[in-house]
Amino acid sequence: MAGSFYVKAIDNNAWLWAKVKATTWIDRIGIARKSSRYSEEFADIKTLVFFIGYPRSGHSIVGSVIDAHPNALMAHRLNALKYIESGYNEREVYYLMLRNAQRFARTGRKLTAYKYKVRNHWQGRYDKLHVIGDQEGKWTSVLLANNTELLHRLLELSDVTVKFIHVVRNPFDNITTLAWRMGKGLDQTISWYLSLCRDVSGVLAQIDPDRVQTIRHETFIQDFEPTFTRLCAFLGLPVTPGYLNDCAGIVYKKPRKSRYRIVWPTRLIKVATQGIEEFEFLNGYSYDD
């Protein structure tokens, strides 16, 4: 039945998390000593960035083009917030982000069928480091939703400004891709997705809007240069035509409408539509748009 849609897709999620966990464990050995070597370079950091949102919504491409900037580094799937929650200081967290970004860059920022390498630019490297962050959105959202004190600690940091990037994608495409990748039913995935939306909504309600940039995945692809220029301005990163052009070169030609890979039952379209209507940041999205 379509409402219990399952596909035996190869999901590399567990393997990727295991790899990041193992390499981060190595980086954590002697971290106070190792991170102290970067004290002078980390002193130039002005903005600490976290993604909030949903898996399979486009975080990887956004993080990768930011990472190509000479004044920015963006870790991939680090879940940096859990180290802040565990008591690591800012310099130590920056070091974990740096090492993660360097490793990911050495692979060409490759994820299964997707490769996010921006040629001629600075992925995994930097000139002067002003912006640093982590593109892991799901766990950041869950942690902040369940630990208000942690959110307040972030917002009260004095040496840097903490900002958030919130990427949204048509929920029907997002849910379909999640179900396909996780091998779960549409009905179960709808419930899980809407629960994560509630977590995100609760977090956004506690953050000054000036600290959050919401990006629609479809707009990011179809209208890349002005959308990405606004994001860079939000982060305090100057852009050049050459940088924008090279970043645009790795962006898909058009958004993938994953929802049409399967038949959505009318009942589940209604369930998802009713859920989507709860959230202002999903206004305008529908199955037929």
C-alpha positions in Angstrom: 0.0 0.0 0.0 1.2 3.5 -0.8 0.4 4.7 2.7 2.8 2.2 4.1 5.4 3.0 1.4 8.7 1.3 2.0 11.7 1.2 -0.3 14.9 -0.7 0.4 17.1 2.3 -0.2 20.8 2.3 0.8 21.0 4.9 3.6 24.6 5.8 4.5 23.4 7.7 7.5 24.6 5.2 10.2 28.0 4.8 8.5 28.5 8.6 8.2 27.7 9.2 11.9 30.0 6.3 12.9 32.8 7.8 10.9 32.3 11.3 12.3 32.1 9.9 15.9 35.3 7.9 15.5 37.3 10.8 14.0 36.0 13.3 16.5 37.0 10.9 19.4 40.5 11.1 18.0 40.4 14.9 17.8 39.2 15.1 21.4 42.4 13.4 22.7 44.5 16.1 24.2 42.1 18.8 22.8 43.1 21.5 25.3 46.7 21.4 24.0 45.8 20.9 20.4 43.2 23.7 20.3 45.6 26.1 22.1 47.7 26.2 18.9 44.9 28.0 17.1 44.2 30.6 19.8 45.4 33.5 17.7 43.5 32.4 14.6 40.3 31.6 16.5 40.5 35.1 18.1 39.2 36.6 14.8 36.0 34.6 14.9 33.0 37.0 15.0 30.1 34.6 14.2 29.2 31.1 15.4 26.7 29.5 13.1 24.3 26.6 13.8 21.8 25.1 11.3 18.3 24.2 12.6 15.8 22.1 10.7 15.3 18.8 9.0 17.4 16.1 7.3 17.3 15.8 3.6 16.3 19.5 3.2 19.5 20.9 1.6 21.8 21.6 4.6 24.8 20.0 2.8 24.8 22.2 -0.2 24.3 25.4 1.8 27.0 24.4 4.3 29.4 23.6 1.4 29.2 26.9 -0.4 29.7 28.8 2.9 32.7 26.6 3.6 34.2 27.7 0.3 34.5 31.3 1.5 38.0 32.4 2.6 36.7 33.7 5.9 34.5 30.7 6.9 34.6 27.1 7.9 31.6 24.8 8.1 31.7 21.4 9.8 29.5 18.6 8.5 27.4 16.4 10.8 29.6 17.2 13.8 26.7 17.8 16.1 28.9 20.4 17.7 26.2 21.5 20.2 26.5 18.3 22.2 30.1 19.2 23.0 29.1 22.7 24.2 26.4 21.0 26.3 29.1 18.6 27.7 31.2 21.5 28.9 33.8 22.0 26.1 34.9 25.6 25.8 34.6 27.7 22.7 38.1 27.2 21.5 37.8 23.4 21.8 34.6 23.4 19.9 36.1 25.5 17.2 39.0 23.0 16.9 36.5 20.1 16.4 34.7 22.1 13.7 38.0 22.9 12.0 39.2 19.3 12.0 35.8 18.1 10.7 35.8 20.6 7.9 39.3 19.7 6.9 38.5 16.0 6.7 35.3 16.5 4.7 37.1 18.8 2.3 39.7 16.1 1.6 36.9 13.8 0.4 35.7 16.6 -2.0 32.8 17.0 0.4 31.4 13.9 -1.2 28.2 12.2 0.1 27.3 9.0 -1.9 25.9 10.3 -5.2 26.5 14.0 -4.3 29.7 15.9 -4.4 29.9 19.4 -3.1 33.3 20.6 -4.0 33.7 24.2 -5.1 36.7 24.4 -7.3 39.3 27.2 -6.9 38.1 28.1 -3.4 38.7 27.6 0.3 36.8 24.5 1.5 38.5 23.1 4.6 40.9 26.1 4.6 40.7 29.8 5.4 42.6 33.1 5.0 41.2 34.9 8.1 38.6 33.0 10.0 35.6 35.2 10.9 32.7 32.7 10.7 32.6 29.1 11.9 29.7 26.6 12.3 28.1 23.2 11.9 25.5 22.2 9.4 23.9 19.5 11.5 20.3 20.7 11.8 18.2 17.9 13.2 20.2 17.2 16.4 20.8 20.9 17.0 17.0 21.5 16.9 16.3 18.5 19.2 18.9 19.6 21.7 17.8 23.2 21.9 14.1 22.2 22.1 14.8 20.1 25.1 17.4 22.3 26.8 16.3 25.9 27.1 19.3 26.6 29.4 21.7 25.6 26.6 20.0 27.9 24.2 20.3 30.8 26.6 24.0 30.0 27.1 24.5 30.3 23.4 22.6 33.5 23.1 24.6 35.0 26.0 28.1 34.3 24.6 30.0 37.6 24.6 33.0 37.0 22.3 30.9 36.0 19.3 27.4 36.4 17.9 25.5 33.1 17.5 23.3 32.9 14.4 21.1 30.3 13.0 20.4 29.1 9.4 16.9 27.5 9.0 16.5 25.6 5.7 13.0 24.5 4.7 12.0 22.4 1.7 8.6 21.4 0.4 7.4 19.1 3.2 6.0 16.5 0.7 9.4 16.2 -1.0 11.2 16.2 2.4 8.9 13.6 3.9 9.1 11.4 0.8 12.9 11.5 0.7 13.1 10.7 4.4 10.8 7.8 4.1 12.7 6.5 1.1 16.1 6.8 2.8 15.0 5.5 6.2 12.8 2.7 4.8 9.8 3.8 6.8 6.1 4.3 6.0 4.8 7.7 4.9 2.4 7.9 7.8 5.2 7.3 10.3 7.5 9.7 8.6 4.8 12.5 8.5 4.4 12.2 12.3 8.2 12.3 12.8 8.6 15.3 10.5 5.8 17.3 12.1 7.3 16.6 15.6 10.6 18.0 14.4 8.8 21.0 13.0 7.3 21.6 16.5 10.8 21.4 18.0 12.1 24.0 15.5 9.1 26.2 16.1 9.7 26.2 19.8 13.3 27.1 19.3 12.6 29.9 16.8 10.1 31.4 19.3 13.0 32.0 21.7 15.5 33.6 19.3 15.6 37.2 18.1 14.6 37.1 14.4 17.7 39.1 13.6 19.7 36.0 14.5 17.9 33.7 12.1 17.9 33.4 8.4 15.3 31.1 6.9 16.0 29.8 3.4 13.7 27.9 1.1 15.5 25.1 -0.6 13.7 25.8 -3.8 14.5 29.5 -3.9 18.1 28.7 -3.0 18.3 26.6 -6.2 16.2 28.6 -8.6 17.4 32.1 -7.5 20.8 31.2 -6.2 22.9 34.4 -6.5 20.6 36.9 -4.7 19.5 34.3 -2.1 23.1 33.3 -1.3 24.3 36.9 -1.3 21.7 37.8 1.3 22.8 34.8 3.4 26.4 35.9 3.2 25.4 39.4 4.2 23.6 37.9 7.2 26.8 36.1 8.2 29.0 39.2 7.5 30.8 37.5 4.6 31.7 39.7 1.6 31.2 38.1 -1.8 32.8 38.5 -5.2 31.3 37.6 -8.6 33.9 34.8 -9.1 33.0 33.2 -5.8 29.2 33.4 -6.5 29.7 32.0 -10.0 31.8 29.0 -8.8 29.4 28.2 -6.0 26.5 28.4 -8.4 28.3 25.7 -10.4 27.6 23.0 -7.9 24.0 23.9 -7.3 21.4 21.6 -8.9 19.7 23.0 -12.0 16.2 22.6 -10.4 14.7 21.3 -7.2 14.0 17.6 -7.1 10.3 16.9 -6.6 10.6 13.6 -4.7 6.9 13.5 -3.9 6.2 12.3 -7.4 8.4 9.2 -7.0 5.4 7.5 -5.3 1.7 7.7 -5.1 0.6 9.7 -2.1 -2.8 8.5 -0.8 -5.4 11.3 -0.5 -5.8 10.6 3.2 -2.1 11.2 3.9 -2.0 14.3 1.7 -4.7 15.7 3.9 -2.9 14.7 7.1 0.3 16.3 6.0 -1.4 19.4 4.7 -3.2 19.9 8.1 0.1 19.5 9.9 1.9 21.9 7.6 -0.7 24.6 8.3 0.5 24.8 11.9 3.8 26.4 10.9 4.1 29.9 9.5 7.5 29.0 8.0 5.9 26.4 5.8 3.2 28.8 4.4 2.6 28.3 0.7 3.9 24.8 0.4 1.5 22.2 -0.9 1.5 18.8 -2.7 0.5 20.3 -6.0 2.6 23.5 -6.1 
